[in-house]
Amino acid sequence: MADNKRDYYEVLGIKKGATESEIKSAFRKKAMEYHPDRNPGDKAAEDRFKEVNEAYGVLSDAQKKDKYDRFGHAGVDPSAGFGGGGFGGGFGGGGFEDIFGDLFGNMFGGGGAYSQARRNSPHKGPDLQKSLRITFEEAAFGVKKNIVLTKYVTCHPCGGSGAEEGSQKTTCPNCNGTGEVRSTQRTPFGQFTNVQSCQNCGGTGQVNEKSCHECSGTGKIRKQVTIAVDVPAGVDNDSVISIKGQGEPGTNGGPNGDLYVVIAVEPHKLFKRKGTDLWLEMPITFDQAVLGAELVVPTLKEKVSYKIPEGTQPDTVFRLKGKGIKNLRTGKNGDMYVKVVLEVPTKLNQKQKKIVKEMGETLDANAYSKGKSFTATVKELFR
């Protein structure tokens, strides 16, 4: 469960806001400290090693890091409702595996065929994030929207292989199919062999006999696409909608990444939202407050009638059950709360002022219970 996990920054021993290089450096240090080959049979070290890998997998990915910084573990937990399984699988394009191979490939014998096989294995494509601005009503009742974004898509002519139709893959001449380039250096401390991924073939050991004319051998092209988004009723600011497979293409036959749509809701002219409840301030006149009245109250769907009693005081709040926003999880509507605000009349003519004055002269202290109580308290304080 996310509640039992340590803070990822704490795991790597860094502060929130650390730079990319600081995150990578901290990972190298911790991964080397807890690596199983350095701690054979140590279950605690093995658990720490896994924890370090998980923390780096999130903090090294800009989009996942942003979700984690905003929502904590819930933002990257597939079961927390922040976008499905997108954050749970892989490390977004092999970044972790690359640094892991660089760090331990030579030291612990993890290079060679194993490293090449790992690089040639399927990898999920990068996830994408897009903001979507909607109206207050659209957030309350749900809406279907189209968003336009420019992203990499699989090249249609070559099907993502990068090779021109009719051609095939050949052994990379730079690494002779190993996927690695080795260089040996003599130092006063002995001879060291440095192993790096072959830049010519990207570590796969193979190159295109003839590159695709459309994508120049990359297997993907950048294109503007339109994607339909089904916004459910009840979303709020910073709600995240996951659209599986609408990220960028994977490598070596891996699945596409996912698209995360972050919702921004425009404010309403009348209503304010608190969770699933709606709040409305409604002005009433002096005579309505004194004599009571049948008010016509607007809701998001319709107008409803509500009777206020005689002597209604300013800032009295009454509830309209079920007139709020739908709860995303339970499907039940919240309530609507209406606060009546007494509006004192201005710009009275002489006749109106006379009527108000005459009314005031006919009322004694018993007509104003709060004023009577206040006066009594003041007398007691200064007795």
C-alpha positions, 0 to 999 in steps of 0.5 A, a space after each residue: 500500500 502507498 501509505 506504508 511506503 517511504 518518501 522517495 526523496 528520503 529513500 535516495 537521501 535527497 531533498 525535494 527539488 533536487 536536479 536531474 544530476 543530483 537524483 542520478 548521483 544519489 541513485 548510483 550511490 544507493 544502488 551500489 551500496 545495496 546491490 545484491 552482489 555486494 550483500 549476498 544473502 542479505 534480505 534487508 539490503 535486497 529490499 532496500 535495493 528494490 526500494 531505491 530502484 522504485 524511487 529512481 524509476 519515478 523521480 528520474 521521469 519528469 512526468 511521473 515526478 510531477 505527479 508524485 510531487 503533486 499527489 504523493 504516492 497516490 499519483 503513481 499508484 495504479 489503484 489510487 484513481 490517478 490514471 490506471 496502470 500507466 505509472 505502475 509499469 516499467 520505467 518509461 523508455 528504459 532510462 533506469 535500465 540504461 543507467 543500471 547497466 552502465 553502473 553494474 554491467 562491468 563491475 558485476 558481470 552484467 554486460 555482454 549478452 545479458 545487457 544486449 538481451 535486455 536492450 532488445 527486450 520490449 519497452 513501453 513507450 513514454 507517457 504523455 501529459 496534456 491539460 484540458 480546460 472545461 467549464 464548471 457545468 461540464 465538470 459537474 455533468 461530464 462531457 466529451 471533448 477532443 484534444 489536439 497534441 503533437 506526438 510521435 506515432 508509429 511509422 505506417 510504411 515500415 510498421 515501426 521497424 525503421 527498415 524500408 519495405 523489402 529490406 532487412 536488418 543486418 549485423 552492426 559493423 561497429 560492434 559486430 552484433 554485440 551491441 557494446 563497444 569496449 575500450 581498455 585503459 591502463 592505469 597505475 592501479 591496473 587495467 580497466 575495461 570500459 563497456 558502453 552501448 554501441 551508438 551506431 545501433 543503439 545497443 541492439 547489435 543490428 542496423 537497417 540494411 536500408 532505412 525507411 524513407 518516411 522515418 529515416 530508420 527511427 520507426 516513428 514520426 512526429 504528427 498532430 493527432 486528435 484524441 477523444 476524451 470522455 470526461 466523467 461527471 464530478 471531476 474537479 481541478 487537477 483530476 487526472 484522466 488516463 487514456 491507455 495506449 495514447 502515449 508515444 510508441 514503445 521500442 522492440 515491440 513494446 506497448 505504447 505509453 499512456 496519456 494523462 489528461 489533467 483537468 482545469 475547471 473554470 470558476 462559476 459566476 454564482 456557485 462555489 464548490 467544496 468537494 461534492 457540495 455547492 455553495 451559493 450566496 443569495 441576497 434577500 430583501 428586508 421585508 422578505 427576512 422579516 415576513 418570510 418569503 417563497 424564494 426561487 433558488 437557482 441550482 445547476 440544473 433548474 430553479 427550485 422553490 424554498 420557503 424561508 420563515 418569518 424573522 430569518 436572520 442574515 447569513 442563515 444557511 439552508 440545505 438542498 439535499 442532493 443538489 450538489 456534484 456527483 461523487 466520482 467514486 460513489 456516484 451519489 450527489 452532494 448537497 447544495 448550501 444556500 446562505 441568505 445575505 440581507 441586502 439593506 435598501 439604499 437611496 430611499 425617498 422621504 416617504 420611504 424613510 418616514 415609513 421605516 422610521 415609524 416602523 422602528 418607533 413602534 418596535 421595542 427591545 423584545 423585537 430584537 432578541 440579539 440586540 436585547 441580549 447584547 445590551 444586557 451583556 454590556 451592562 453587566 460588563 460595565 456595572 
